[in-house]
Amino acid sequence: MKFEQSKLLDGLPKQFFANLVAKVNKKIEDGVDVINLGQGNPDKPTPDYIVKSTQKWVADPRTHKYSLFRGLPAFKQAAADFYQEKYGVSVDPEKEVAILGGSKIGLVELPWALMNPGDTYLLPDPGYPDYFSGAALGKVKFATVPLLAENNFLPDLKAIPADVAKQAKFFYLNYPNNPTGAVATPEFYKELVAWAKKYQVGIISDFAYGALGFDGQAPVSFMQTPGAKEVGVEFYTFSKTFNMAGWRIAFAVGNPDIIGALNLIQDHLFVSLFPALQYAAIDALKAPQRDQEIAKIVARYEERRNAFVKAADKIGWHAFVPRGTFYAWMPVPKGYTSESFANLLLDRAGVAVAPGNGFGEHGEGYVRIGLLIEPDRLVEAVDRIAKLHLFDKED
Ligand SMILES: Cc1ncc(COP(=O)(O)O)c(C=O)c1O
C-alpha cells in the first residue's frame, strides 16, 4: 500500500538549510576541519542548578502523570512573576500566559489558531524561516516587510502601504533579531503600538533572544510599551536564556484573546509539558542565582562578538555590529551572492556560514555568522578567510 502525504504537507516550505547541513557533513566526513558558523544552537550546557533541580523533579513520581492541559498554575504564576520583576509588566497567569513546548510551536500554530484561510499576516524579511511554516499550516497568506541596514534593521512602518497594513491581521517581529543582531528601542515600540491600533493589526513579538543584549543594555520587551497588551503578545523561550534549546520550554504572555486561542488549539494537540520540566522551569525562573547565570551566558557571547568583529574589521570585512543575540550579520564581498560566497568559504576555507537569502529576499548580500564557538576558533575562521584576499580592495 502506498500512502501520500496530505496537500497541506505538500505546501510546507522546503528546509532551506538542509542542503547546507548536508554539505558541511560531507566535508567533515572527508576529513576537513570545518569551523561551523552556520548554526543557531547554544553550544554550552544548561546551568547546573537547573539540571540538578530537574533530576530531583524527574525522580518524584508525582510528576509522572499527565499534566493539566494548560500546564501547572505555578509555572504560569512564575512566568507572570518573571515579567513583573524583569519588565514591570503585569499579566494574569490564567488568562494571559500560555505554556508552550518551545516558542517555535506557538509561532507556527498561531495563524492556525487565529486566522482564517486567505487571511494575511506580515513577516519580517530577513526573518526566522519557521514563520513561513505557520502560513502553510494555517492556509493563510503573508506579505513581507523589509528590514534594511539604513533603518538599523527595524521595519519602516511608514513605508508599509496602507492597503497592505489594512489587510494584515498580525505582524511578527523579533528583537533582538535573528539574523541581523539588531535590537529594538522603546521609541520604535511606541510607534509600533500606535500603528497596530491604527490598522488593527495584532503584534507578535518573538523575544527568543530577550536575555541576550550587549554593551550593558538589556533588551527591551515589547510588553513594556504602554498599550502593548491591547494589541499583542510576546513569546519567551528558555532555549537561549538558559541554554535549554533541547528541553523545549517556552511561554507566551499578553493579550488574553490571543493567549486563549493558543491555549485552545493546544488543548487539542498536546497535554502541556512533562510536569518535571515545568517544575524545573519554575526553579530556573525563581532561583537566586538566575541573573548571575544569565549574565555569564551573555558575557560569553559578548566576548565572542568582540573577538569576531575585531578580527573581521582588521581584514576589511565590516560587520553590522550586533547589539544582541549570538549572530553577526556580515556583508558578502562584491561579485558574490550569499550562496556563492557561503560555498566559497566552505570549499576554500573550511568555514560554514548561513547564506542570508535563506532568511528572505532582503537577506541576499549577507551571510549569518553564529557566535557559538570559542573566540580562538572564530579568529581562526577569519584568518582562514583572510587568506582568500576577498576584502583587500574594499578596505
Ligand atoms: C527568532 C527565533 N524565534 C524562535 C526560535 C525558536 O525557539 P524555541 O527553541 O523556543 O522553539 C528561534 C530558534 O532559533 C529563533 O531564532
Ligand as a Chemical Component Dictionary entry (heavy atoms), coordinates in Angstrom:
data_LIG
# 
_chem_comp.id                   LIG 
_chem_comp.type                 NON-POLYMER 
_chem_comp.pdbx_formal_charge   0 
_chem_comp.three_letter_code    LIG 
# 
loop_
_chem_comp_atom.comp_id 
_chem_comp_atom.atom_id 
_chem_comp_atom.alt_atom_id 
_chem_comp_atom.type_symbol 
_chem_comp_atom.charge 
_chem_comp_atom.model_Cartn_x 
_chem_comp_atom.model_Cartn_y 
_chem_comp_atom.model_Cartn_z 
_chem_comp_atom.pdbx_ordinal 
LIG C1 C1 C 0 13.962 34.091 16.079 1  
LIG C2 C2 C 0 13.676 32.776 16.698 2  
LIG N1 N1 N 0 12.445 32.545 17.158 3  
LIG C3 C3 C 0 12.124 31.371 17.717 4  
LIG C4 C4 C 0 13.048 30.363 17.831 5  
LIG C5 C5 C 0 12.604 29.046 18.391 6  
LIG O1 O1 O 0 12.943 28.899 19.704 7  
LIG P1 P1 P 0 12.437 27.669 20.557 8  
LIG O2 O2 O 0 13.647 26.870 20.882 9  
LIG O3 O3 O 0 11.782 28.255 21.757 10 
LIG O4 O4 O 0 11.452 26.892 19.733 11 
LIG C6 C6 C 0 14.353 30.547 17.360 12 
LIG C7 C7 C 0 15.350 29.481 17.453 13 
LIG O5 O5 O 0 16.414 29.536 16.945 14 
LIG C8 C8 C 0 14.669 31.806 16.792 15 
LIG O6 O6 O 0 15.888 32.056 16.310 16 
# 
loop_
_chem_comp_bond.comp_id 
_chem_comp_bond.atom_id_1 
_chem_comp_bond.atom_id_2 
_chem_comp_bond.value_order 
_chem_comp_bond.pdbx_ordinal 
LIG C1 C2 SING 1  
LIG C2 N1 SING 2  
LIG C2 C8 DOUB 3  
LIG N1 C3 DOUB 4  
LIG C3 C4 SING 5  
LIG C4 C5 SING 6  
LIG C4 C6 DOUB 7  
LIG C5 O1 SING 8  
LIG O1 P1 SING 9  
LIG P1 O2 DOUB 10 
LIG P1 O3 SING 11 
LIG P1 O4 SING 12 
LIG C6 C7 SING 13 
LIG C6 C8 SING 14 
LIG C7 O5 DOUB 15 
LIG C8 O6 SING 16 
# 
